[in-house]
Amino acid sequence: MRVEAGNRAEASILHADLDSFYASVEQRDDPSLRGRPVLVGGGVVVAASYEAKALGVRCPMPGHEARALCPRAVMVRPRFEAYTEASRAVFAIFNGTTPLVEGISVDEAFLDVGGLAKISGTPVAIAEQLRRRVREDVGLPITVGVATSKFVAKVASAAGKPDGLLHIPAGAELEFLHPLPVRRLWGVGAKTEQRLHDAGIETVGQMASLGEAHLASLLGPGTGRHLYSLAMAHDPRRVSTGRRRTSIGAQRALGRRIKSEADIEATLVGIVDSLGRRLRGADRLTRTMVLRLRFHDFERVTRSRSLLEPTDGTETILAVARGLLDEAMPLIRERGCTLIGLSLTNLSDHGAVQLAIPFGGDDHAGELDVAIDSLRNRYGKGAVTRGVLVGRRALPDTPMLPD
């Protein structure tokens, strides 16, 4: 059966995804870890090798639970600089393969290789060469899905893991998708999956046979339309290059040990300090701040607030972030906090009108931010720090795509 209109006639979109990225870098750099279960993290597992995943370890999972499932596992601390270096090397291979690369995260990307047949061969041959180069030049395993659309290519790479290549030819999309569980579709979380399960829908094929109208009545018109399109392999999106981020964010895992309110606030201050510098470095402004918290029971909440005018001032962002944290503090006292994060959204370029004066601050705040950024760029980010962070161990930034 052919797919609906909107996909290309040839399977020439690649989704390339490094396998257990952090753990694979650790196994690459330490030969004694190869073939052994590896956990990256501390109080919370942030990455696990496939040997550990085979024993039931998932991310995020408390370290003590992971060790109970996998007593022989080796726990290693994250080395984010090594992961950033590996990511850059892999993306250099992506960009050397085709000019049409859309980075999704530091360890995955879409590549459009249509029209390269005379130069590089078929899409499958290009995928094979890409996997070989990543293995030989960077020393990491990578899985590639090849399909007519971004969605099917991503599902194919997930099905092809670990260290595999899965090609879904044009016309075979529905044969591939329909036996899969509904959770493979973008937009199907735990609640949607449960609602579909209650309606007797377990597979993508059953969802497709239900029809768009029935899905809309069950899940709402927007969700129903979206999921029906995916169930029918309809995804006309192109591989997009050069698109700027719609948000900039960072988060820190706090571990399972009880943290004081002062520790939690200091962590937030460190996050805001880093985000302010990134925002100015990208020449962007933000208007909305979103605080994200994860509790000991792994439930999550978000709190957000928008300004009347955009800003790139650290003090302004910090004032809003502290206000959001104060609002959420009763929940933190009751349920504990294992992760805190902040996202800056509603981004605009620097030509927008800017809120330059922070809450309760002065009009020299922008000049101070620039001066601090200059010192950090010259002498390192530890050259200038806030008083509340003095004596605290600086947490490394996780690797990320350019802002």
C-alpha positions as CSV (number, residue, x, y, z in Angstrom):
1,M,0.0,0.0,0.0
2,R,1.3,3.4,-0.9
3,V,1.4,6.2,1.7
4,E,-0.7,9.3,1.5
5,A,0.6,12.2,-0.5
6,G,3.2,14.4,1.2
7,N,6.2,12.1,1.4
8,R,8.9,11.8,-1.3
9,A,9.0,9.0,-3.8
10,E,12.4,7.7,-2.7
11,A,13.6,6.8,0.8
12,S,16.3,9.4,1.0
13,I,16.0,10.9,4.5
14,L,18.3,9.6,7.2
15,H,17.9,9.7,10.9
16,A,21.3,9.0,12.5
17,D,21.3,8.4,16.2
18,L,24.4,7.5,18.3
19,D,23.8,4.5,20.6
20,S,23.8,5.1,24.3
21,F,26.0,8.1,23.6
22,Y,27.5,9.0,27.0
23,A,28.1,5.3,27.9
24,S,29.6,4.5,24.5
25,V,32.1,7.4,24.9
26,E,33.1,5.9,28.3
27,Q,33.5,2.4,26.8
28,R,35.5,3.9,23.9
29,D,37.9,5.7,26.2
30,D,38.3,3.0,28.8
31,P,38.8,-0.5,27.2
32,S,38.1,-2.2,30.5
33,L,34.5,-1.0,30.3
34,R,33.8,-2.6,26.9
35,G,31.2,-5.4,27.1
36,R,30.4,-4.5,30.7
37,P,27.3,-2.7,32.1
38,V,28.1,0.9,32.5
39,L,26.1,3.6,34.3
40,V,26.8,7.3,33.8
41,G,25.7,9.5,36.6
42,G,25.7,9.5,40.4
43,G,22.5,9.8,42.4
44,V,20.6,9.5,39.2
45,V,21.5,7.5,36.1
46,V,21.7,9.9,33.1
47,A,22.9,7.2,30.6
48,A,23.3,3.4,30.6
49,S,25.1,1.1,28.2
50,Y,23.1,-1.6,26.4
51,E,24.5,-4.2,28.7
52,A,22.9,-2.4,31.6
53,K,19.7,-1.7,29.7
54,A,19.3,-5.4,29.0
55,L,19.0,-5.9,32.7
56,G,16.2,-3.3,33.1
57,V,18.1,-0.1,33.8
58,R,16.4,3.0,32.4
59,C,17.1,6.7,32.5
60,P,16.4,8.6,34.6
61,M,16.6,6.0,37.4
62,P,17.9,6.4,41.0
63,G,21.5,5.0,41.2
64,H,20.6,2.6,44.0
65,E,17.8,1.1,42.0
66,A,20.0,0.7,38.9
67,R,22.7,-1.0,41.0
68,A,20.1,-3.4,42.5
69,L,19.0,-4.4,39.0
70,C,22.6,-4.6,37.8
71,P,25.0,-5.3,40.8
72,R,28.0,-5.7,38.5
73,A,27.5,-2.3,36.8
74,V,30.4,0.2,36.8
75,M,29.2,3.7,37.8
76,V,31.2,6.6,36.2
77,R,30.9,10.3,36.6
78,P,29.8,12.2,33.5
79,R,32.6,13.8,31.4
80,F,30.7,16.4,29.4
81,E,33.8,17.9,27.7
82,A,34.5,14.4,26.2
83,Y,30.9,14.1,25.0
84,T,31.0,17.6,23.4
85,E,34.2,16.8,21.6
86,A,32.7,13.5,20.3
87,S,29.5,15.2,19.2
88,R,31.5,17.8,17.2
89,A,33.5,15.1,15.5
90,V,30.3,13.2,14.5
91,F,28.6,16.3,13.2
92,A,31.6,17.0,11.1
93,I,31.0,13.7,9.4
94,F,27.3,14.5,9.0
95,N,28.1,17.9,7.4
96,G,30.7,16.2,5.1
97,T,28.0,13.8,3.9
98,T,25.4,16.3,2.9
99,P,24.8,20.1,3.3
100,L,21.3,19.3,4.4
101,V,21.7,18.4,8.1
102,E,19.2,19.2,10.9
103,G,20.6,18.6,14.3
104,I,18.1,17.4,16.8
105,S,20.4,17.0,19.8
106,V,24.1,16.4,20.4
107,D,23.8,12.7,19.4
108,E,21.2,12.7,16.6
109,A,20.4,14.4,13.3
110,F,18.3,14.2,10.2
111,L,20.2,14.2,6.9
112,D,18.6,14.7,3.4
113,V,20.7,12.7,0.9
114,G,18.3,13.0,-2.0
115,G,20.0,13.9,-5.3
116,L,23.4,12.5,-4.3
117,A,23.2,9.3,-6.2
118,K,25.8,10.3,-8.9
119,I,28.2,11.6,-6.2
120,S,27.8,9.3,-3.3
121,G,25.6,6.4,-4.3
122,T,22.2,5.3,-3.1
123,P,20.8,6.5,0.3
124,V,21.5,3.0,1.8
125,A,25.1,3.1,0.6
126,I,25.5,6.6,2.0
127,A,24.1,5.4,5.3
128,E,26.5,2.5,5.4
129,Q,29.4,4.8,4.6
130,L,28.3,7.2,7.3
131,R,28.1,4.4,9.9
132,R,31.6,3.2,8.9
133,R,33.1,6.6,9.2
134,V,31.6,7.3,12.6
135,R,32.9,3.9,13.8
136,E,36.4,4.3,12.3
137,D,37.0,8.0,12.8
138,V,35.2,8.7,16.1
139,G,35.1,5.1,17.6
140,L,31.3,5.1,18.3
141,P,28.4,3.0,17.2
142,I,25.6,4.7,15.4
143,T,22.2,3.5,14.1
144,V,20.7,4.9,11.0
145,G,17.1,4.8,9.8
146,V,16.4,5.4,6.1
147,A,12.9,6.4,4.9
148,T,10.8,8.8,2.9
149,S,10.0,11.0,5.8
150,K,11.6,12.3,9.0
151,F,9.1,10.5,11.2
152,V,9.4,7.1,9.6
153,A,13.2,7.5,9.5
154,K,13.3,8.2,13.3
155,V,11.1,5.3,14.1
156,A,13.3,3.1,11.9
157,S,16.4,4.1,13.7
158,A,14.8,3.3,17.0
159,A,13.8,-0.1,15.7
160,G,17.2,-0.7,14.2
161,K,19.2,-0.2,17.5
162,P,21.7,-1.0,18.6
163,D,24.4,-0.3,16.0
164,G,22.2,-1.1,13.0
165,L,20.8,0.2,9.7
166,L,17.1,-0.1,8.8
167,H,15.8,0.9,5.4
168,I,12.1,1.4,4.9
169,P,11.5,1.6,1.1
170,A,9.0,3.9,-0.4
171,G,5.6,2.2,-0.3
172,A,6.5,-0.1,2.7
173,E,5.9,2.5,5.4
174,L,2.5,1.3,6.6
175,E,3.7,-2.4,6.6
176,F,6.5,-1.3,8.9
177,L,4.5,1.1,11.2
178,H,1.2,-0.7,11.7
179,P,2.4,-3.6,13.8
180,L,4.2,-1.3,16.2
181,P,2.8,-0.3,19.6
182,V,1.2,3.1,19.7
183,R,3.8,4.6,22.0
184,R,6.2,4.7,19.0
185,L,4.3,7.7,17.7
186,W,5.4,11.2,18.5
187,G,2.8,12.7,20.9
188,V,1.8,9.5,22.6
189,G,2.8,9.8,26.2
190,A,1.8,7.7,29.2
191,K,-1.7,9.3,29.5
192,T,-2.5,9.1,25.8
193,E,-1.3,5.5,25.7
194,Q,-3.5,4.6,28.6
195,R,-6.5,6.3,27.0
196,L,-5.9,4.4,23.8
197,H,-5.4,1.1,25.8
198,D,-8.7,1.7,27.5
199,A,-10.3,2.0,24.1
200,G,-8.8,-1.3,23.0
201,I,-6.1,0.3,20.8
202,E,-2.7,-1.2,21.2
203,T,-1.0,-0.9,17.8
204,V,-0.5,1.9,15.2
205,G,-2.5,-0.2,12.7
206,Q,-5.5,-0.3,15.1
207,M,-5.2,3.4,15.5
208,A,-5.2,4.0,11.7
209,S,-8.2,1.7,11.2
210,L,-10.2,3.7,13.8
211,G,-10.1,6.7,11.5
212,E,-9.4,10.4,12.1
213,A,-12.9,11.3,13.3
214,H,-13.0,8.6,16.0
215,L,-9.5,9.5,17.1
216,A,-10.5,13.1,17.4
217,S,-13.5,12.3,19.5
218,L,-11.3,10.1,21.8
219,L,-8.3,12.4,22.1
220,G,-9.4,15.8,20.9
221,P,-9.3,17.3,17.4
222,G,-5.7,18.4,17.3
223,T,-4.2,15.3,18.8
224,G,-6.5,13.0,16.8
225,R,-5.5,14.7,13.5
226,H,-1.8,14.6,14.4
227,L,-1.7,10.9,15.4
228,Y,-3.9,9.8,12.5
229,S,-1.5,11.5,10.1
230,L,1.5,9.8,11.7
231,A,-0.3,6.4,11.7
232,M,-0.8,6.8,8.0
233,A,3.0,7.7,7.6
234,H,2.1,11.2,6.5
235,D,4.9,13.7,7.3
236,P,5.7,16.3,4.7
237,R,8.3,18.2,6.8
238,R,11.6,18.9,5.1
239,V,15.0,18.6,6.7
240,S,15.5,22.1,7.9
241,T,19.0,23.7,8.1
242,G,20.0,27.0,9.8
243,R,16.8,27.2,11.9
244,R,17.4,29.1,15.1
245,R,16.4,27.6,18.5
246,T,12.9,28.6,19.8
247,S,14.2,28.1,23.4
248,I,17.4,27.9,25.4
249,G,17.5,25.9,28.5
250,A,19.5,23.9,31.0
251,Q,18.8,21.5,33.9
252,R,20.7,20.0,36.8
253,A,20.1,16.6,38.5
254,L,20.2,17.0,42.3
255,G,20.3,13.3,43.2
256,R,18.2,11.5,45.7
257,R,19.7,13.0,48.8
258,I,17.6,15.7,50.5
259,K,18.8,19.1,49.4
260,S,18.4,22.3,51.5
261,E,16.4,25.2,50.1
262,A,19.7,27.1,49.9
263,D,21.3,24.4,47.8
264,I,18.3,24.3,45.4
265,E,18.4,28.1,45.0
266,A,22.2,28.1,44.5
267,T,21.7,25.5,41.7
268,L,19.1,27.7,40.1
269,V,21.4,30.7,40.3
270,G,24.1,28.7,38.5
271,I,21.7,27.7,35.8
272,V,20.5,31.3,35.3
273,D,24.1,32.6,35.2
274,S,25.0,30.1,32.4
275,L,21.8,30.8,30.5
276,G,22.2,34.5,30.5
277,R,25.7,34.2,29.1
278,R,24.4,31.8,26.4
279,L,21.6,34.1,25.5
280,R,23.8,37.1,25.0
281,G,26.4,35.0,23.1
282,A,23.6,34.0,20.7
283,D,22.5,37.7,20.4
284,R,18.9,36.8,21.5
285,L,16.4,38.1,23.9
286,T,13.8,36.2,25.9
287,R,10.3,37.1,27.2
288,T,9.2,33.9,28.9
289,M,10.9,31.8,31.6
290,V,9.8,28.3,32.4
291,L,10.9,26.5,35.6
292,R,10.9,22.7,35.5
293,L,11.0,20.5,38.6
294,R,11.2,16.8,39.1
295,F,10.2,15.3,42.5
296,H,11.3,12.1,44.3
297,D,8.4,10.2,42.9
298,F,9.6,11.3,39.3
299,E,6.5,13.4,38.8
300,R,7.2,16.7,37.1
301,V,5.7,20.2,37.3
302,T,6.4,23.4,35.4
303,R,5.8,27.1,36.3
304,S,6.2,29.9,33.8
305,R,6.0,33.7,33.6
306,S,6.2,36.2,30.8
307,L,7.5,39.7,30.7
308,L,6.0,42.6,28.9
309,E,9.2,43.2,27.0
310,P,12.1,40.9,26.1
311,T,15.4,40.9,27.9
312,D,18.9,39.4,28.0
313,G,19.7,40.6,31.5
314,T,20.8,38.0,34.0
315,E,19.4,39.9,36.9
316,T,16.0,40.2,35.3
317,I,15.9,36.5,34.4
318,L,17.1,35.6,37.9
319,A,14.4,37.7,39.6
320,V,11.7,35.9,37.6
321,A,13.3,32.5,38.2
322,R,13.5,33.1,41.9
323,G,9.8,34.1,41.9
324,L,8.8,30.9,40.2
325,L,10.9,28.9,42.6
326,D,9.3,30.6,45.6
327,E,5.9,29.7,44.2
328,A,6.9,26.0,43.9
329,M,8.8,25.8,47.2
330,P,5.8,24.3,49.2
331,L,5.7,21.4,46.7
332,I,9.5,20.9,47.1
333,R,9.2,20.9,50.9
334,E,6.5,18.3,50.6
335,R,7.8,16.0,47.9
336,G,11.6,16.7,47.6
337,C,13.4,17.8,44.4
338,T,15.7,15.6,42.3
339,L,16.0,17.9,39.2
340,I,15.7,21.6,38.5
341,G,15.7,23.2,35.1
342,L,15.0,26.6,33.4
343,S,14.0,27.3,29.8
344,L,14.1,30.7,28.2
345,T,11.4,30.8,25.5
346,N,9.6,33.4,23.3
347,L,13.1,34.2,21.9
348,S,13.6,37.2,19.5
349,D,16.6,38.7,17.8
350,H,18.4,41.6,19.5
351,G,16.7,44.2,17.4
352,A,13.6,43.9,19.6
353,V,12.8,46.5,22.3
354,Q,14.5,45.3,25.5
355,L,13.6,45.4,29.1
356,A,17.0,46.7,30.3
357,I,16.4,47.5,33.9
358,P,16.1,44.4,36.2
359,F,13.5,44.2,39.0
360,G,14.9,46.5,41.7
361,G,18.1,46.9,39.7
362,D,19.8,49.8,38.0
363,D,20.4,50.8,34.4
364,H,24.0,49.7,34.5
365,A,23.1,46.0,34.7
366,G,23.5,45.4,31.0
367,E,27.0,46.9,31.0
368,L,27.9,44.7,34.0
369,D,26.7,41.6,32.2
370,V,28.9,42.4,29.2
371,A,31.9,43.1,31.4
372,I,31.5,39.8,33.2
373,D,31.0,37.9,29.9
374,S,34.2,39.4,28.6
375,L,36.2,38.4,31.7
376,R,34.8,34.8,31.5
377,N,35.6,34.5,27.8
378,R,39.1,35.6,28.4
379,Y,40.0,33.8,31.7
380,G,37.4,31.0,31.9
381,K,33.9,30.9,33.3
382,G,35.2,30.5,36.8
383,A,37.0,33.8,36.7
384,V,33.9,35.6,38.1
385,T,31.2,34.0,40.1
386,R,28.3,35.0,42.3
387,G,28.8,35.1,46.1
388,V,26.1,32.4,46.6
389,L,28.2,30.0,44.5
390,V,31.6,30.6,46.2
391,G,32.8,27.3,47.7
392,R,30.3,25.2,45.8
393,R,31.5,22.7,43.2
394,A,30.8,24.0,39.7
395,L,28.6,21.7,37.8
396,P,29.7,21.2,34.2
397,D,27.4,22.2,31.4
398,T,25.9,19.3,29.4
399,P,26.8,19.2,25.7
400,M,24.3,20.9,23.4
401,L,23.8,22.1,19.9
402,P,24.9,25.7,19.1
403,D,22.3,28.3,20.2
